[in-house]
């Protein structure tokens, strides 16, 4: 067992008084001002807020893409503040999945190759990789597109491939930054259906940073950020995804 | 390992995102290799031609002479003529018969050549005409009369400058005065040894080589005549060997040293026998090295610029890869893999173009007569058509140098990629 393959923690994510300030020359721009929150395994959670409220920064800090200036960031019980860059890279590879707003895929790889990218880096044998990706592609309607490159796919199809890539390695936590921002409402709804289904069937924790009312509507928990603070944190019966 | 394969695959495909740019960059590096191959081929070819010409006016590719002759030039240091068949036997053995072109025994001495009009000091070469033809260029540079023949017992051929000074023409008479030698290890009571000897000779031919020292001072005559005049029957000063390929000279010299152990001889390759010529070649090779270095540096900077631009344009992708769990070192491997692929294409292009041009230059040569035009002398020391000669080690070393240059150059962009600032790069979407 590696140091990152730890015991099951009570919380998928636990933040305590997390702060982050960006510096633009002499000007300090606070992005997060003492955020504390806990996310349970299997949650389907949305973080909403206006532009500049700190959504993406919060997501980046949870995902180990950026380090917080202060406070503690625990993911599955591991404090990211104490991990080296290499350990953070391993954590991202083994335990986390990412879906970004757009241009999410490597343009020179086919849909299948993009989806198996993480599995390949994890050293999963080719046969198993293909089987897992193809099974997932069948679930989310990408079977006929596996040999197409991103430039030959629509925005919705590209995001579905990105979702497949994030999910196929069975991470504990998927962080999605505005995944529906560039999609029309029908495509966005379809994508959310896919992610909701994966959340239900695989028990994967999803955390979204979003402006999209559709995402907020489907989330079972909605956190609103305002100027780097948590303005509200509400559990919702929502529209079951 | 699978990860490395994936990274190299990504690198390869990245190259073809802009095929025009890739091919242009590959062509630049390929042309750099082409330039290196052509310049080395012509340099080696011209050296070979120069060596072939110079050694054919001098000692041959390998010379066998009495020990100490190179240092003293003493006419007393002579070899028994029996050394010639031993040398020929060695060269006939096994594969060595392929390397030998000619074996010419010579008796060398200094003397005074006098005509009715003038006299001058000369360098006398007693030769066997048939053997000398296979080694020396002098028989090919006759401008008047004809070269010596094997059934000719007397007569001399002289250089054009000497003929002009002595005011003699073909058929004219000259008197050669020479001091008889006392070969080391011979009976000192032999008559005529060490005394002045003279002979009346008829000029049978005049040559012009273009080398002043040869045209003004060298006199060739039949070996038997020279031996009789010098009082040294069955003695020679040196055996000059002409080989098919200059590169064999050291090996042949070493082989002969092991073979001819019963006589105190010195066996020298042309580099040892003509050290000043060898030094000129070294200087030229040094200059060529600098020139090639400049070309590679210029091409290298162009490639650095191209790869660096590609890396900077793909910061978002690198950020994405890092976010997905790729380590900075793996990103560097990806960029180096891309450079390796680009280098492989470049080397293939460079080899195809370079070796094609080299083949043309090796077959048809580079004709420099247009360059010399009217200033072309009537008798050249060198051939105005340069032929390329490129050996396999030269090709391998050139490819290796270009390959290492390209890989070294790719290290900086690879480092730049590895240092991609993750959060900042992801904002570039």
HADDOCK unambig.tbl for C-alpha pairs under 7 A between the chains (distance, minus, plus):
assign (segid A and resid 65 and name CA) (segid B and resid 323 and name CA) 6.53 0.50 0.50
assign (segid A and resid 65 and name CA) (segid B and resid 422 and name CA) 6.36 0.50 0.50
assign (segid A and resid 65 and name CA) (segid B and resid 423 and name CA) 5.95 0.50 0.50
assign (segid A and resid 66 and name CA) (segid B and resid 423 and name CA) 6.15 0.50 0.50
assign (segid A and resid 86 and name CA) (segid B and resid 327 and name CA) 6.82 0.50 0.50
assign (segid A and resid 89 and name CA) (segid B and resid 325 and name CA) 4.69 0.50 0.50
assign (segid A and resid 89 and name CA) (segid B and resid 326 and name CA) 6.59 0.50 0.50
assign (segid A and resid 89 and name CA) (segid B and resid 327 and name CA) 6.14 0.50 0.50
assign (segid A and resid 90 and name CA) (segid B and resid 325 and name CA) 6.07 0.50 0.50
assign (segid A and resid 92 and name CA) (segid B and resid 323 and name CA) 6.87 0.50 0.50
assign (segid A and resid 92 and name CA) (segid B and resid 324 and name CA) 6.18 0.50 0.50
assign (segid A and resid 92 and name CA) (segid B and resid 325 and name CA) 5.07 0.50 0.50
assign (segid A and resid 93 and name CA) (segid B and resid 324 and name CA) 5.88 0.50 0.50
assign (segid A and resid 93 and name CA) (segid B and resid 325 and name CA) 4.16 0.50 0.50
assign (segid A and resid 98 and name CA) (segid B and resid 324 and name CA) 6.97 0.50 0.50
assign (segid A and resid 103 and name CA) (segid B and resid 429 and name CA) 6.60 0.50 0.50
assign (segid A and resid 106 and name CA) (segid B and resid 317 and name CA) 6.78 0.50 0.50
assign (segid A and resid 108 and name CA) (segid B and resid 10 and name CA) 6.53 0.50 0.50
assign (segid A and resid 108 and name CA) (segid B and resid 13 and name CA) 5.84 0.50 0.50
assign (segid A and resid 108 and name CA) (segid B and resid 14 and name CA) 6.29 0.50 0.50
assign (segid A and resid 118 and name CA) (segid B and resid 324 and name CA) 6.95 0.50 0.50
assign (segid A and resid 120 and name CA) (segid B and resid 2 and name CA) 6.83 0.50 0.50
assign (segid A and resid 120 and name CA) (segid B and resid 3 and name CA) 6.38 0.50 0.50
assign (segid A and resid 121 and name CA) (segid B and resid 3 and name CA) 5.37 0.50 0.50
assign (segid A and resid 123 and name CA) (segid B and resid 2 and name CA) 6.92 0.50 0.50
